Amino acid sequence: MSDFPREFIDKLKSVTGKRPATIINHILQHGYITSEEIKDVYGYNHPPRAIRDVREQGIPVETFRVKDKQDRNIAAYRFGDPSGLDDSLSKVRGRTALAKALRDALIEKYGSRCFIYQQEVEVSLLQIDHRVPYEIAGEVSKEIDAYMLLSPSANRAKSWACEHCPNWSMKDSSFCVQCFWCHPENYTHIAGKEERRIVLTFTGDEINDYNQLISQVGEEDAERTIKSLIHERLNAD
């Protein structure tokens, strides 16, 4: 702890949120924390989100790789250069700053639905996320359309896709803007891959169609079957 400037230590100690404080205290004691420890020791099943909580306090955190017990490469996290401390971030970008007013504005404009899956979601479950990840572009806008509402599962899926995208290291915001995970309504790629996606939701009587499809072809072949039917319909004489 003595290796860090007093200002940096004071900032670390000032964090009171349970999840970021847990990560901070572990790094202070052990020098770093692994994704495995975040999940297995502390029960946070989405390590990148836990680390983002720390970064959203303006605390620099860098990612590196270590070996786990099975000799596999896994992510690990440690504090970055203390000079990168930005105390203003926690004031303008922390969870409390983003939370209710911004969520209410998004719901008023778009409805209580997940931007990715286009499904109605209980308000209390909707999560606010930057369209372009903060790790890529920083805090570039206070406009509500710089953010999106996501269901918990969509938020996890987006985080995983972004963190495994080649742009995670290139950090080109214009690349993100063209991505499905940023603008699912208008995109040219999905995390750098030449792909397109349709999210299908079956409701009401349509559920019978879904059940019949699964009973006939199975879940693993359902997507292939739907694609085949679309292809046959579009290419029919």
C-alpha positions as semicolon CSV with decimal commas, in nm:
position;residue;x (nm);y (nm);z (nm)
1;M;0,000;0,000;0,000
2;S;0,291;0,233;0,073
3;D;0,396;0,214;-0,292
4;F;0,097;0,426;-0,390
5;P;0,063;0,803;-0,338
6;R;-0,147;0,914;-0,043
7;E;-0,406;1,072;-0,274
8;F;-0,449;0,739;-0,453
9;I;-0,486;0,545;-0,126
10;D;-0,739;0,797;0,004
11;K;-0,943;0,754;-0,311
12;L;-0,936;0,374;-0,277
13;K;-1,051;0,393;0,083
14;S;-1,331;0,635;-0,005
15;V;-1,513;0,378;-0,220
16;T;-1,807;0,244;-0,022
17;G;-1,997;0,035;-0,277
18;K;-1,977;-0,329;-0,172
19;R;-1,865;-0,479;-0,504
20;P;-1,597;-0,224;-0,601
21;A;-1,475;-0,202;-0,241
22;T;-1,437;-0,581;-0,231
23;I;-1,225;-0,580;-0,546
24;I;-1,016;-0,286;-0,425
25;N;-0,945;-0,442;-0,085
26;H;-0,839;-0,771;-0,243
27;I;-0,597;-0,599;-0,481
28;L;-0,455;-0,394;-0,197
29;Q;-0,390;-0,709;0,004
30;H;-0,266;-0,938;-0,273
31;G;-0,145;-0,712;-0,552
32;Y;-0,403;-0,834;-0,802
33;I;-0,725;-1,033;-0,834
34;T;-0,813;-1,298;-1,091
35;S;-1,143;-1,350;-1,269
36;E;-1,155;-1,690;-1,098
37;E;-1,128;-1,532;-0,752
38;I;-1,395;-1,275;-0,836
39;K;-1,635;-1,558;-0,919
40;D;-1,534;-1,836;-0,681
41;V;-1,430;-1,640;-0,373
42;Y;-1,668;-1,346;-0,385
43;G;-1,957;-1,483;-0,590
44;Y;-1,961;-1,217;-0,862
45;N;-2,038;-1,418;-1,172
46;H;-1,944;-1,147;-1,421
47;P;-1,588;-1,034;-1,337
48;P;-1,562;-0,764;-1,609
49;R;-1,868;-0,594;-1,464
50;A;-1,717;-0,600;-1,116
51;I;-1,396;-0,448;-1,251
52;R;-1,596;-0,185;-1,438
53;D;-1,747;-0,081;-1,104
54;V;-1,395;0,005;-0,988
55;R;-1,304;0,188;-1,309
56;E;-1,625;0,387;-1,287
57;Q;-1,488;0,538;-0,968
58;G;-1,206;0,688;-1,177
59;I;-0,954;0,430;-1,050
60;P;-0,714;0,298;-1,317
61;V;-0,721;-0,082;-1,345
62;E;-0,521;-0,281;-1,597
63;T;-0,583;-0,632;-1,723
64;F;-0,319;-0,900;-1,767
65;R;-0,309;-1,280;-1,790
66;V;-0,214;-1,545;-1,533
67;K;-0,241;-1,925;-1,512
68;D;-0,525;-2,084;-1,319
69;K;-0,513;-2,415;-1,132
70;Q;-0,563;-2,605;-1,459
71;D;-0,277;-2,411;-1,621
72;R;-0,520;-2,213;-1,838
73;N;-0,475;-1,845;-1,914
74;I;-0,729;-1,633;-1,728
75;A;-0,775;-1,261;-1,677
76;A;-0,628;-1,086;-1,376
77;Y;-0,656;-0,724;-1,268
78;R;-0,429;-0,481;-1,082
79;F;-0,419;-0,107;-1,027
80;G;-0,277;0,094;-1,314
81;D;-0,063;0,407;-1,302
82;P;-0,184;0,616;-1,004
83;S;-0,140;0,928;-1,217
84;G;-0,435;0,802;-1,420
85;L;-0,670;0,861;-1,126
86;D;-0,967;1,070;-1,239
87;D;-1,178;1,164;-0,941
88;S;-1,424;1,350;-1,161
89;L;-1,547;1,026;-1,319
90;S;-1,722;0,901;-1,009
91;K;-1,910;1,231;-0,993
92;V;-2,041;1,229;-1,349
93;R;-2,045;0,863;-1,439
94;G;-2,100;0,657;-1,126
95;R;-2,395;0,427;-1,084
96;T;-2,594;0,683;-0,888
97;A;-2,535;0,951;-1,149
98;L;-2,657;0,727;-1,429
99;A;-2,936;0,556;-1,248
100;K;-3,288;0,684;-1,206
101;A;-3,315;1,005;-1,409
102;L;-3,139;0,859;-1,712
103;R;-3,332;0,533;-1,697
104;D;-3,661;0,720;-1,668
105;A;-3,572;0,934;-1,970
106;L;-3,485;0,626;-2,177
107;I;-3,804;0,448;-2,074
108;E;-4,012;0,756;-2,155
109;K;-3,858;0,770;-2,504
110;Y;-3,833;0,400;-2,590
111;G;-4,052;0,213;-2,344
112;S;-3,959;-0,041;-2,078
113;R;-3,781;-0,283;-2,310
114;C;-3,441;-0,430;-2,379
115;F;-3,275;-0,262;-2,678
116;I;-3,110;-0,589;-2,788
117;Y;-3,386;-0,845;-2,742
118;Q;-3,671;-0,597;-2,802
119;Q;-3,869;-0,749;-2,517
120;E;-4,065;-0,576;-2,245
121;V;-3,866;-0,597;-1,922
122;E;-3,967;-0,509;-1,567
123;V;-3,836;-0,162;-1,493
124;S;-3,644;-0,273;-1,185
125;L;-3,449;-0,524;-1,397
126;L;-3,348;-0,288;-1,678
127;Q;-2,980;-0,194;-1,672
128;I;-2,823;0,117;-1,826
129;D;-2,520;0,068;-2,047
130;H;-2,309;0,287;-2,273
131;R;-2,378;0,213;-2,639
132;V;-2,005;0,250;-2,707
133;P;-1,825;0,090;-2,410
134;Y;-1,664;0,338;-2,175
135;E;-1,342;0,137;-2,205
136;I;-1,337;0,230;-2,575
137;A;-1,454;0,591;-2,588
138;G;-1,467;0,720;-2,233
139;E;-1,745;0,958;-2,134
140;V;-1,811;1,125;-2,469
141;S;-2,169;1,244;-2,428
142;K;-2,433;1,318;-2,169
143;E;-2,713;1,275;-2,426
144;I;-2,950;0,991;-2,343
145;D;-2,899;0,831;-2,683
146;A;-2,539;0,759;-2,586
147;Y;-2,691;0,493;-2,356
148;M;-2,916;0,193;-2,394
149;L;-3,142;-0,016;-2,171
150;L;-3,057;-0,384;-2,147
151;S;-3,196;-0,688;-1,973
152;P;-2,942;-0,856;-1,743
153;S;-2,880;-1,137;-1,993
154;A;-2,834;-0,893;-2,282
155;N;-2,593;-0,687;-2,075
156;R;-2,383;-0,995;-1,998
157;A;-2,388;-1,101;-2,363
158;K;-2,285;-0,754;-2,480
159;S;-2,001;-0,733;-2,227
160;W;-1,866;-1,071;-2,335
161;A;-1,891;-0,984;-2,706
162;C;-1,723;-0,645;-2,662
163;E;-1,441;-0,781;-2,449
164;H;-1,368;-1,051;-2,710
165;C;-1,388;-0,812;-3,005
166;P;-1,062;-0,706;-3,178
167;N;-1,164;-0,345;-3,119
168;W;-1,125;-0,392;-2,742
169;S;-0,754;-0,325;-2,795
170;M;-0,778;-0,097;-3,101
171;K;-1,033;0,132;-2,929
172;D;-1,188;0,280;-3,242
173;S;-1,523;0,436;-3,146
174;S;-1,641;0,456;-3,507
175;F;-1,599;0,078;-3,530
176;C;-1,828;0,031;-3,229
177;V;-2,092;0,265;-3,370
178;Q;-2,135;0,027;-3,665
179;C;-2,177;-0,277;-3,438
180;F;-2,495;-0,468;-3,353
181;W;-2,420;-0,433;-2,982
182;C;-2,417;-0,055;-3,013
183;H;-2,698;0,003;-3,262
184;P;-2,896;-0,321;-3,315
185;E;-3,139;-0,122;-3,529
186;N;-2,869;-0,028;-3,783
187;Y;-2,536;-0,209;-3,799
188;T;-2,279;-0,354;-4,039
189;H;-2,106;-0,613;-3,819
190;I;-2,133;-0,802;-3,492
191;A;-1,821;-0,758;-3,277
192;G;-1,609;-0,738;-3,591
193;K;-1,767;-1,034;-3,768
194;E;-1,957;-1,013;-4,096
195;E;-2,283;-1,134;-3,944
196;R;-2,647;-1,033;-3,912
197;R;-2,887;-1,129;-3,638
198;I;-3,263;-1,157;-3,595
199;V;-3,395;-1,199;-3,241
200;L;-3,710;-1,413;-3,251
201;T;-3,956;-1,411;-2,963
202;F;-4,258;-1,639;-2,961
203;T;-4,566;-1,519;-2,771
204;G;-4,930;-1,622;-2,740
205;D;-5,038;-1,880;-2,996
206;E;-4,691;-1,862;-3,153
207;I;-4,558;-2,062;-2,861
208;N;-4,733;-2,367;-3,009
209;D;-4,530;-2,317;-3,328
210;Y;-4,214;-2,295;-3,121
211;N;-4,295;-2,613;-2,928
212;Q;-4,368;-2,802;-3,249
213;L;-4,043;-2,682;-3,403
214;I;-3,839;-2,795;-3,103
215;S;-4,020;-3,130;-3,082
216;Q;-3,954;-3,200;-3,451
217;V;-3,596;-3,081;-3,498
218;G;-3,459;-3,017;-3,146
219;E;-3,312;-2,697;-3,005
220;E;-2,972;-2,745;-3,167
221;D;-3,118;-2,762;-3,518
222;A;-3,393;-2,503;-3,470
223;E;-3,184;-2,211;-3,599
224;R;-3,064;-2,408;-3,903
225;T;-3,422;-2,510;-3,983
226;I;-3,551;-2,153;-3,962
227;K;-3,271;-2,032;-4,190
228;S;-3,348;-2,307;-4,437
229;L;-3,718;-2,214;-4,444
230;I;-3,633;-1,848;-4,499
231;H;-3,397;-1,937;-4,782
232;E;-3,657;-2,160;-4,949
233;R;-3,925;-1,891;-4,919
234;L;-3,705;-1,614;-5,061
235;N;-3,586;-1,828;-5,351
236;A;-3,919;-1,986;-5,439
237;D;-4,033;-1,940;-5,799
